[in-house]
Amino acid sequence: MEAGRTLSLVLLVGVIWSQLQFGADAASTTVFTLLNNCTYTVWPATLSGNSAVAVGGGGFELAPGATVSFPGPAGWSGRLWARTDCVPAPSGASLSCATGDCGGAVRCSLGGAPPVTLAEFTLGGADGKDFYDVSLVDGYNVGIGVTATGDKVNLSTCGYAGCVGDVNALCPAELQVAGKGGGQSSGTTTAAATTVACRSACEAFGTPEYCCTGEHGGPDSCGPTRYSRLFKAACPAAYSYAYDDPTSTFTCGAGAQYLITFCPAQQQ
């Protein structure tokens, strides 16, 4: 736990340093605040998609009820996700996770292994705007909700992205990923195992209909399926398949702040 406290201090220092660096513009500097609303520990991970520095150091431990904040540099593009049921090596140099694992690294330089729920951002993109979404295209492991806050927020476009329900509890048997009984992750539990993640139909079956490839490779030929509709029911403001754009992408003026909540469905 000492390592976790040290990392939290490093992230806090990063926020303060960002405010000092930008001076009067500090109020418009993007800050990500991550809240673990789950009943179990998660290991958030970040990955840059444009060769920029990894925000938040790439990954860290986050206890139930804990929050951590760190700045997102202008122009940053990337993704955030949660890893679950993680076991650190005795040396602390590696981390083995049941879901979202990034090659065994504590601080990720690879994407999370599917199925994994993703929060995706592009900061200060076209016209200086931020774009963000929550995606279940690579499956689902933990519910994620993204809320934009701050004086740059336009409620007509800066909507809530993510989940209101638990996909693991609704996951069909053919998509379920089972973990050991009594594990940390939420989901449907039996005496032998618990559903720790729900695969996408593309990953499970690999057909063009579900993967939006081949003859189904465009928005006019790849539509929702009975599986993507299950995802959409629990996460109406998230991507349930590749071309699920109209209700899944959100835009904010550059400088908005973002609260990213893991297990938002457990909020009262």
C-alpha positions as a Python dict, from the first residue, in 0.01 Angstrom:
ca = {
    (1, 'M'): (0, 0, 0),
    (2, 'E'): (298, 231, 48),
    (3, 'A'): (358, 218, -327),
    (4, 'G'): (-5, 319, -386),
    (5, 'R'): (28, 620, -155),
    (6, 'T'): (351, 721, -328),
    (7, 'L'): (188, 705, -671),
    (8, 'S'): (-112, 907, -550),
    (9, 'L'): (131, 1173, -425),
    (10, 'V'): (307, 1173, -761),
    (11, 'L'): (-24, 1224, -942),
    (12, 'L'): (-123, 1505, -706),
    (13, 'V'): (210, 1674, -764),
    (14, 'G'): (144, 1640, -1138),
    (15, 'V'): (-183, 1832, -1104),
    (16, 'I'): (-17, 2107, -897),
    (17, 'W'): (275, 2126, -1143),
    (18, 'S'): (29, 2158, -1430),
    (19, 'Q'): (-147, 2447, -1257),
    (20, 'L'): (181, 2624, -1191),
    (21, 'Q'): (299, 2568, -1547),
    (22, 'F'): (-14, 2709, -1711),
    (23, 'G'): (-65, 2992, -1461),
    (24, 'A'): (-373, 3192, -1553),
    (25, 'D'): (-481, 2922, -1798),
    (26, 'A'): (-485, 2655, -1524),
    (27, 'A'): (-862, 2667, -1503),
    (28, 'S'): (-883, 2551, -1868),
    (29, 'T'): (-631, 2268, -1824),
    (30, 'T'): (-801, 1930, -1855),
    (31, 'V'): (-794, 1721, -1538),
    (32, 'F'): (-912, 1361, -1524),
    (33, 'T'): (-1057, 1253, -1189),
    (34, 'L'): (-1102, 878, -1148),
    (35, 'L'): (-1346, 747, -885),
    (36, 'N'): (-1363, 380, -790),
    (37, 'N'): (-1728, 328, -701),
    (38, 'C'): (-1686, -52, -714),
    (39, 'T'): (-1689, -264, -400),
    (40, 'Y'): (-1350, -404, -495),
    (41, 'T'): (-1006, -269, -589),
    (42, 'V'): (-942, -188, -954),
    (43, 'W'): (-617, -103, -1131),
    (44, 'P'): (-690, 180, -1376),
    (45, 'A'): (-473, 190, -1687),
    (46, 'T'): (-408, 452, -1952),
    (47, 'L'): (-266, 431, -2302),
    (48, 'S'): (-177, 716, -2536),
    (49, 'G'): (-284, 681, -2897),
    (50, 'N'): (-69, 958, -3040),
    (51, 'S'): (277, 884, -2893),
    (52, 'A'): (223, 1141, -2618),
    (53, 'V'): (325, 1079, -2259),
    (54, 'A'): (103, 832, -2073),
    (55, 'V'): (-132, 1028, -1848),
    (56, 'G'): (-146, 907, -1490),
    (57, 'G'): (179, 719, -1535),
    (58, 'G'): (14, 440, -1735),
    (59, 'G'): (-147, 256, -1444),
    (60, 'F'): (-193, 230, -1068),
    (61, 'E'): (-403, 75, -790),
    (62, 'L'): (-730, 235, -679),
    (63, 'A'): (-910, 111, -368),
    (64, 'P'): (-1291, 111, -328),
    (65, 'G'): (-1420, 463, -273),
    (66, 'A'): (-1086, 623, -362),
    (67, 'T'): (-1027, 899, -615),
    (68, 'V'): (-719, 1022, -796),
    (69, 'S'): (-670, 1316, -1033),
    (70, 'F'): (-409, 1397, -1296),
    (71, 'P'): (-378, 1643, -1588),
    (72, 'G'): (-437, 1560, -1952),
    (73, 'P'): (-211, 1762, -2182),
    (74, 'A'): (-363, 1954, -2473),
    (75, 'G'): (-365, 1740, -2785),
    (76, 'W'): (-364, 1413, -2591),
    (77, 'S'): (-552, 1123, -2743),
    (78, 'G'): (-592, 786, -2577),
    (79, 'R'): (-794, 552, -2363),
    (80, 'L'): (-851, 459, -2001),
    (81, 'W'): (-983, 135, -1855),
    (82, 'A'): (-996, -72, -1536),
    (83, 'R'): (-815, -396, -1466),
    (84, 'T'): (-975, -637, -1218),
    (85, 'D'): (-873, -927, -994),
    (86, 'C'): (-509, -822, -1018),
    (87, 'V'): (-227, -997, -832),
    (88, 'P'): (106, -810, -810),
    (89, 'A'): (426, -1009, -828),
    (90, 'P'): (620, -1021, -497),
    (91, 'S'): (879, -789, -651),
    (92, 'G'): (609, -544, -757),
    (93, 'A'): (757, -538, -1108),
    (94, 'S'): (460, -706, -1279),
    (95, 'L'): (87, -749, -1240),
    (96, 'S'): (-141, -1036, -1342),
    (97, 'C'): (-506, -937, -1395),
    (98, 'A'): (-813, -1144, -1477),
    (99, 'T'): (-946, -868, -1705),
    (100, 'G'): (-790, -572, -1884),
    (101, 'D'): (-435, -703, -1847),
    (102, 'C'): (-173, -516, -2053),
    (103, 'G'): (99, -776, -2093),
    (104, 'G'): (159, -810, -1720),
    (105, 'A'): (283, -453, -1677),
    (106, 'V'): (191, -234, -1381),
    (107, 'R'): (214, 78, -1599),
    (108, 'C'): (71, -4, -1938),
    (109, 'S'): (238, 50, -2274),
    (110, 'L'): (-2, -193, -2445),
    (111, 'G'): (-380, -196, -2471),
    (112, 'G'): (-595, -395, -2232),
    (113, 'A'): (-673, -752, -2335),
    (114, 'P'): (-1039, -783, -2437),
    (115, 'P'): (-1304, -803, -2319),
    (116, 'V'): (-1255, -460, -2165),
    (117, 'T'): (-1464, -143, -2131),
    (118, 'L'): (-1285, 165, -2267),
    (119, 'A'): (-1315, 538, -2205),
    (120, 'E'): (-1168, 715, -2509),
    (121, 'F'): (-1063, 1080, -2537),
    (122, 'T'): (-919, 1326, -2786),
    (123, 'L'): (-838, 1657, -2616),
    (124, 'G'): (-836, 1978, -2819),
    (125, 'G'): (-910, 1806, -3149),
    (126, 'A'): (-1104, 1960, -3439),
    (127, 'D'): (-1188, 2327, -3373),
    (128, 'G'): (-1016, 2300, -3036),
    (129, 'K'): (-1287, 2071, -2901),
    (130, 'D'): (-1264, 1757, -2689),
    (131, 'F'): (-1423, 1434, -2810),
    (132, 'Y'): (-1497, 1143, -2577),
    (133, 'D'): (-1690, 818, -2559),
    (134, 'V'): (-1723, 492, -2370),
    (135, 'S'): (-1682, 186, -2591),
    (136, 'L'): (-1799, -174, -2549),
    (137, 'V'): (-1680, -269, -2899),
    (138, 'D'): (-1401, -472, -2732),
    (139, 'G'): (-1645, -618, -2478),
    (140, 'Y'): (-1716, -530, -2117),
    (141, 'N'): (-1547, -594, -1785),
    (142, 'V'): (-1640, -300, -1559),
    (143, 'G'): (-1902, -29, -1598),
    (144, 'I'): (-1758, 316, -1675),
    (145, 'G'): (-1934, 652, -1669),
    (146, 'V'): (-1782, 978, -1796),
    (147, 'T'): (-1921, 1312, -1678),
    (148, 'A'): (-1792, 1647, -1806),
    (149, 'T'): (-1767, 1931, -1555),
    (150, 'G'): (-1635, 2288, -1546),
    (151, 'D'): (-1716, 2626, -1695),
    (152, 'K'): (-1648, 2505, -2051),
    (153, 'V'): (-1930, 2249, -2035),
    (154, 'N'): (-2220, 2288, -2277),
    (155, 'L'): (-2487, 2048, -2154),
    (156, 'S'): (-2635, 2017, -2504),
    (157, 'T'): (-2321, 1841, -2629),
    (158, 'C'): (-2118, 1747, -2320),
    (159, 'G'): (-2343, 1457, -2230),
    (160, 'Y'): (-2294, 1165, -1994),
    (161, 'A'): (-2115, 873, -2163),
    (162, 'G'): (-2127, 518, -2036),
    (163, 'C'): (-2329, 270, -1837),
    (164, 'V'): (-2626, 263, -1605),
    (165, 'G'): (-2637, -116, -1564),
    (166, 'D'): (-2408, -417, -1523),
    (167, 'V'): (-2351, -607, -1849),
    (168, 'N'): (-2190, -898, -1662),
    (169, 'A'): (-2520, -966, -1488),
    (170, 'L'): (-2698, -979, -1827),
    (171, 'C'): (-2429, -1153, -2031),
    (172, 'P'): (-2542, -1456, -2236),
    (173, 'A'): (-2364, -1781, -2155),
    (174, 'E'): (-2190, -1790, -2494),
    (175, 'L'): (-2022, -1454, -2425),
    (176, 'Q'): (-1935, -1500, -2057),
    (177, 'V'): (-1577, -1501, -1929),
    (178, 'A'): (-1565, -1690, -1602),
    (179, 'G'): (-1326, -1626, -1317),
    (180, 'K'): (-1272, -1795, -985),
    (181, 'G'): (-1560, -1792, -741),
    (182, 'G'): (-1529, -1529, -472),
    (183, 'G'): (-1324, -1296, -692),
    (184, 'Q'): (-1344, -921, -670),
    (185, 'S'): (-1534, -852, -990),
    (186, 'S'): (-1907, -804, -993),
    (187, 'G'): (-2129, -1026, -1201),
    (188, 'T'): (-2335, -1342, -1204),
    (189, 'T'): (-2198, -1585, -945),
    (190, 'T'): (-2229, -1960, -912),
    (191, 'A'): (-2075, -2195, -659),
    (192, 'A'): (-1784, -2255, -896),
    (193, 'A'): (-1725, -1932, -1083),
    (194, 'T'): (-1831, -1575, -1144),
    (195, 'T'): (-1874, -1387, -1472),
    (196, 'V'): (-1587, -1137, -1468),
    (197, 'A'): (-1635, -1006, -1822),
    (198, 'C'): (-1860, -1027, -2126),
    (199, 'R'): (-1707, -1076, -2470),
    (200, 'S'): (-1823, -889, -2776),
    (201, 'A'): (-1998, -1100, -3038),
    (202, 'C'): (-1712, -1017, -3276),
    (203, 'E'): (-1455, -1166, -3040),
    (204, 'A'): (-1674, -1466, -2964),
    (205, 'F'): (-1780, -1557, -3320),
    (206, 'G'): (-1550, -1361, -3554),
    (207, 'T'): (-1809, -1322, -3832),
    (208, 'P'): (-1848, -1014, -4058),
    (209, 'E'): (-2200, -952, -3927),
    (210, 'Y'): (-2066, -895, -3575),
    (211, 'C'): (-1725, -749, -3666),
    (212, 'C'): (-1848, -499, -3928),
    (213, 'T'): (-1605, -636, -4187),
    (214, 'G'): (-1632, -768, -4543),
    (215, 'E'): (-1983, -730, -4683),
    (216, 'H'): (-2081, -571, -4352),
    (217, 'G'): (-1792, -324, -4356),
    (218, 'G'): (-1986, 3, -4353),
    (219, 'P'): (-2249, 190, -4152),
    (220, 'D'): (-2521, 102, -4403),
    (221, 'S'): (-2451, -271, -4388),
    (222, 'C'): (-2350, -319, -4024),
    (223, 'G'): (-2625, -250, -3774),
    (224, 'P'): (-2718, -354, -3422),
    (225, 'T'): (-2755, -722, -3337),
    (226, 'R'): (-2929, -900, -3052),
    (227, 'Y'): (-2596, -903, -2867),
    (228, 'S'): (-2516, -535, -2916),
    (229, 'R'): (-2869, -450, -2804),
    (230, 'L'): (-2797, -620, -2471),
    (231, 'F'): (-2492, -396, -2430),
    (232, 'K'): (-2694, -91, -2530),
    (233, 'A'): (-2967, -166, -2277),
    (234, 'A'): (-2717, -151, -1989),
    (235, 'C'): (-2501, 123, -2139),
    (236, 'P'): (-2731, 344, -2351),
    (237, 'A'): (-2467, 618, -2383),
    (238, 'A'): (-2184, 391, -2501),
    (239, 'Y'): (-2070, 231, -2825),
    (240, 'S'): (-2229, -114, -2850),
    (241, 'Y'): (-2086, -188, -3196),
    (242, 'A'): (-1851, -16, -3440),
    (243, 'Y'): (-2103, 219, -3608),
    (244, 'D'): (-2310, 307, -3305),
    (245, 'D'): (-2221, 679, -3340),
    (246, 'P'): (-2533, 893, -3298),
    (247, 'T'): (-2586, 824, -2926),
    (248, 'S'): (-2229, 741, -2830),
    (249, 'T'): (-1990, 1029, -2913),
    (250, 'F'): (-1979, 1352, -2713),
    (251, 'T'): (-1808, 1687, -2761),
    (252, 'C'): (-1692, 1956, -2519),
    (253, 'G'): (-1504, 2280, -2544),
    (254, 'A'): (-1133, 2232, -2477),
    (255, 'G'): (-1054, 2264, -2108),
    (256, 'A'): (-1353, 2074, -1971),
    (257, 'Q'): (-1282, 1854, -1670),
    (258, 'Y'): (-1379, 1485, -1666),
    (259, 'L'): (-1500, 1258, -1386),
    (260, 'I'): (-1451, 892, -1479),
    (261, 'T'): (-1645, 660, -1248),
    (262, 'F'): (-1590, 285, -1234),
    (263, 'C'): (-1909, 90, -1147),
    (264, 'P'): (-2137, 395, -1186),
    (265, 'A'): (-2444, 168, -1163),
    (266, 'Q'): (-2368, 119, -793),
    (267, 'Q'): (-2418, 489, -720),
    (268, 'Q'): (-2718, 565, -500),
}
